[in-house]
Amino acid sequence: MIQEELGTSAPQDIGEVDISKLAGFDGLVVGAPTWNTGADEGRSGTAWDDVLNSISGLRLSGKHVAVYGLGDSIGYGDYYCDAMEEIYRHFEKAGAKMIGHWPTDGYQHAESKAILENGKFCGLALDQDNEDDLTEERVKAWAKQLKSEGL
Ligand SMILES: Cc1cc2nc3c(=O)[nH]c(=O)nc-3n(C[C@H](O)[C@H](O)[C@H](O)COP(=O)(O)O)c2cc1C
């Protein structure tokens, strides 16, 4: 859905991507579920956990990067979309220009590591388990925001 809205190239599984080639893209939209509940590191429980250290060592200076997270704000309401922030920090360390911060209005979680000091999510939080009726409008509005932020 995000790819359709943005008109970007087809999504790829991060486990199949040559990390050293990430610097070659004009911009990146990256996302993950949170499956490793409550973890500080390796929060996603996917191939992302194996590549984060390589990513923070890249030189992505000024490259636009946006993150999204997939989670369950009721069943795992104290850890909602936690993996999104771990990914965000590693791209930020690589010097990327992080875009796509997103307001928390209308969400049902109790706690989330993905909320920044400015009170916003570090990227788009999606909950297809409890709020699938909101996904399309969230994605459309976020895609519009990313374009206005220069993606
Ligand atoms: C074992 C397990 C742990 C999960 N832990 C979290 C969590 O800590 N935070 C969260 O937001 N969602 C959590 N979820 C929900 C998943 O992130 C959510 O179901 C997933 O993004 C949707 O994709 P799926 O349908 O492929 O599972 C967890 C799901 C499972 C099965």
The ligand as a MOL file (V3000), in Angstrom:
LIG
                    3D

  0  0  0     0  0            999 V3000
M  V30 BEGIN CTAB
M  V30 COUNTS 31 33 0 0 0
M  V30 BEGIN ATOM
M  V30 1 C 5.1130 -13.4110 19.5560 0
M  V30 2 C 4.5910 -12.0700 19.1510 0
M  V30 3 C 5.0780 -10.9400 19.8130 0
M  V30 4 C 4.6050 -9.6670 19.4610 0
M  V30 5 N 5.0850 -8.5750 20.1330 0
M  V30 6 C 4.6440 -7.3460 19.7870 0
M  V30 7 C 5.1290 -6.1930 20.4570 0
M  V30 8 O 5.9420 -6.2540 21.3720 0
M  V30 9 N 4.6690 -4.9840 20.0440 0
M  V30 10 C 3.7530 -4.8420 19.0420 0
M  V30 11 O 3.3740 -3.7160 18.7110 0
M  V30 12 N 3.2680 -5.9350 18.3850 0
M  V30 13 C 3.6800 -7.1640 18.7370 0
M  V30 14 N 3.2070 -8.2570 18.0850 0
M  V30 15 C 2.2260 -8.0650 17.0260 0
M  V30 16 C 2.8500 -8.1050 15.6660 0
M  V30 17 O 3.7860 -7.1020 15.4910 0
M  V30 18 C 1.7430 -7.9630 14.6230 0
M  V30 19 O 0.8640 -8.9910 14.7760 0
M  V30 20 C 2.3460 -7.9900 13.2660 0
M  V30 21 O 2.9560 -6.7910 12.9890 0
M  V30 22 C 1.2960 -8.2250 12.1950 0
M  V30 23 O 1.8720 -9.0390 11.2740 0
M  V30 24 P 1.5150 -10.6000 11.2250 0
M  V30 25 O 0.0470 -10.6350 10.8800 0
M  V30 26 O 2.4080 -11.1050 10.1710 0
M  V30 27 O 1.8140 -11.1540 12.5810 0
M  V30 28 C 3.6460 -9.5230 18.4250 0
M  V30 29 C 3.1690 -10.6740 17.7620 0
M  V30 30 C 3.6210 -11.9200 18.1210 0
M  V30 31 C 3.0810 -13.1200 17.3900 0
M  V30 END ATOM
M  V30 BEGIN BOND
M  V30 1 1 1 2
M  V30 2 1 2 3
M  V30 3 2 2 30
M  V30 4 2 3 4
M  V30 5 1 4 5
M  V30 6 1 4 28
M  V30 7 2 5 6
M  V30 8 1 6 7
M  V30 9 1 6 13
M  V30 10 2 7 8
M  V30 11 1 7 9
M  V30 12 1 9 10
M  V30 13 2 10 11
M  V30 14 1 10 12
M  V30 15 2 12 13
M  V30 16 1 13 14
M  V30 17 1 14 15
M  V30 18 1 14 28
M  V30 19 1 15 16
M  V30 20 1 16 17
M  V30 21 1 16 18
M  V30 22 1 18 19
M  V30 23 1 18 20
M  V30 24 1 20 21
M  V30 25 1 20 22
M  V30 26 1 22 23
M  V30 27 1 23 24
M  V30 28 2 24 25
M  V30 29 1 24 26
M  V30 30 1 24 27
M  V30 31 2 28 29
M  V30 32 1 29 30
M  V30 33 1 30 31
M  V30 END BOND
M  V30 END CTAB
M  END
